[in-house]
Amino acid sequence: MEHLDWQRSSLSDDGADFIEIASDGELVHIRESNDPDRVVTTTRAKFLAWVRGAKAGEFDHFVA
């Protein structure tokens, strides 16, 4: 997975652990910066559904 261009939110705190995301064709890979060898992989369609749900506030109760 070293060939992937991992990105993180510009809102991530410097020095803190954060979530990174990379895409590879139809797949989206997600990892935590403090454990980069553990990667969750899903499809673009499933990730898009999750992002739309997050934007709609469906997961706000997890961080409230």
Rosetta constraint file for C-alpha pairs under 8 A:
AtomPair CA 4 CA 22 HARMONIC 6.18 0.50
AtomPair CA 4 CA 23 HARMONIC 7.23 0.50
AtomPair CA 4 CA 24 HARMONIC 7.22 0.50
AtomPair CA 5 CA 22 HARMONIC 5.79 0.50
AtomPair CA 5 CA 23 HARMONIC 7.68 0.50
AtomPair CA 6 CA 20 HARMONIC 5.84 0.50
AtomPair CA 6 CA 21 HARMONIC 5.45 0.50
AtomPair CA 6 CA 22 HARMONIC 4.73 0.50
AtomPair CA 7 CA 20 HARMONIC 5.22 0.50
AtomPair CA 7 CA 21 HARMONIC 5.29 0.50
AtomPair CA 7 CA 22 HARMONIC 6.25 0.50
AtomPair CA 8 CA 12 HARMONIC 7.12 0.50
AtomPair CA 8 CA 18 HARMONIC 7.22 0.50
AtomPair CA 8 CA 19 HARMONIC 6.17 0.50
AtomPair CA 8 CA 20 HARMONIC 4.63 0.50
AtomPair CA 8 CA 21 HARMONIC 6.38 0.50
AtomPair CA 9 CA 19 HARMONIC 7.88 0.50
AtomPair CA 9 CA 20 HARMONIC 7.75 0.50
AtomPair CA 12 CA 16 HARMONIC 7.45 0.50
AtomPair CA 12 CA 18 HARMONIC 6.43 0.50
AtomPair CA 13 CA 18 HARMONIC 7.93 0.50
AtomPair CA 17 CA 32 HARMONIC 7.04 0.50
AtomPair CA 17 CA 33 HARMONIC 5.61 0.50
AtomPair CA 17 CA 34 HARMONIC 5.88 0.50
AtomPair CA 18 CA 32 HARMONIC 5.76 0.50
AtomPair CA 18 CA 33 HARMONIC 5.44 0.50
AtomPair CA 18 CA 34 HARMONIC 7.62 0.50
AtomPair CA 19 CA 30 HARMONIC 7.02 0.50
AtomPair CA 19 CA 31 HARMONIC 5.79 0.50
AtomPair CA 19 CA 32 HARMONIC 4.56 0.50
AtomPair CA 19 CA 33 HARMONIC 6.06 0.50
AtomPair CA 20 CA 30 HARMONIC 5.80 0.50
AtomPair CA 20 CA 31 HARMONIC 5.38 0.50
AtomPair CA 20 CA 32 HARMONIC 6.04 0.50
AtomPair CA 20 CA 33 HARMONIC 6.60 0.50
AtomPair CA 21 CA 28 HARMONIC 7.05 0.50
AtomPair CA 21 CA 29 HARMONIC 5.64 0.50
AtomPair CA 21 CA 30 HARMONIC 4.65 0.50
AtomPair CA 21 CA 31 HARMONIC 6.62 0.50
AtomPair CA 22 CA 28 HARMONIC 5.85 0.50
AtomPair CA 22 CA 29 HARMONIC 5.18 0.50
AtomPair CA 22 CA 30 HARMONIC 6.67 0.50
AtomPair CA 23 CA 27 HARMONIC 5.72 0.50
AtomPair CA 23 CA 28 HARMONIC 4.44 0.50
AtomPair CA 23 CA 29 HARMONIC 6.03 0.50
AtomPair CA 24 CA 28 HARMONIC 6.36 0.50
AtomPair CA 24 CA 29 HARMONIC 7.80 0.50
AtomPair CA 26 CA 43 HARMONIC 5.87 0.50
AtomPair CA 26 CA 44 HARMONIC 5.59 0.50
AtomPair CA 27 CA 41 HARMONIC 6.64 0.50
AtomPair CA 27 CA 42 HARMONIC 5.72 0.50
AtomPair CA 27 CA 43 HARMONIC 4.58 0.50
AtomPair CA 27 CA 44 HARMONIC 5.62 0.50
AtomPair CA 28 CA 41 HARMONIC 5.68 0.50
AtomPair CA 28 CA 42 HARMONIC 5.36 0.50
AtomPair CA 28 CA 43 HARMONIC 5.74 0.50
AtomPair CA 28 CA 44 HARMONIC 5.83 0.50
AtomPair CA 28 CA 47 HARMONIC 7.13 0.50
AtomPair CA 29 CA 39 HARMONIC 6.34 0.50
AtomPair CA 29 CA 40 HARMONIC 5.65 0.50
AtomPair CA 29 CA 41 HARMONIC 4.48 0.50
AtomPair CA 29 CA 42 HARMONIC 6.55 0.50
AtomPair CA 30 CA 39 HARMONIC 5.63 0.50
AtomPair CA 30 CA 40 HARMONIC 5.15 0.50
AtomPair CA 30 CA 41 HARMONIC 6.38 0.50
AtomPair CA 31 CA 35 HARMONIC 7.11 0.50
AtomPair CA 31 CA 36 HARMONIC 5.82 0.50
AtomPair CA 31 CA 37 HARMONIC 7.76 0.50
AtomPair CA 31 CA 38 HARMONIC 6.25 0.50
AtomPair CA 31 CA 39 HARMONIC 4.82 0.50
AtomPair CA 31 CA 40 HARMONIC 6.39 0.50
AtomPair CA 32 CA 36 HARMONIC 5.82 0.50
AtomPair CA 32 CA 38 HARMONIC 7.64 0.50
AtomPair CA 32 CA 39 HARMONIC 7.91 0.50
AtomPair CA 42 CA 46 HARMONIC 6.57 0.50
AtomPair CA 42 CA 47 HARMONIC 6.70 0.50
AtomPair CA 43 CA 47 HARMONIC 6.22 0.50
AtomPair CA 44 CA 48 HARMONIC 5.95 0.50
AtomPair CA 45 CA 49 HARMONIC 6.30 0.50
AtomPair CA 46 CA 50 HARMONIC 6.35 0.50
AtomPair CA 47 CA 51 HARMONIC 6.17 0.50
AtomPair CA 48 CA 52 HARMONIC 6.12 0.50
AtomPair CA 49 CA 53 HARMONIC 6.21 0.50
AtomPair CA 50 CA 54 HARMONIC 6.14 0.50
AtomPair CA 51 CA 55 HARMONIC 6.13 0.50
AtomPair CA 52 CA 56 HARMONIC 6.18 0.50
AtomPair CA 53 CA 57 HARMONIC 6.36 0.50
AtomPair CA 53 CA 58 HARMONIC 5.32 0.50
AtomPair CA 53 CA 59 HARMONIC 7.23 0.50
AtomPair CA 54 CA 58 HARMONIC 5.60 0.50
AtomPair CA 54 CA 59 HARMONIC 5.75 0.50
AtomPair CA 54 CA 60 HARMONIC 7.48 0.50
AtomPair CA 59 CA 63 HARMONIC 7.75 0.50
AtomPair CA 60 CA 64 HARMONIC 6.17 0.50
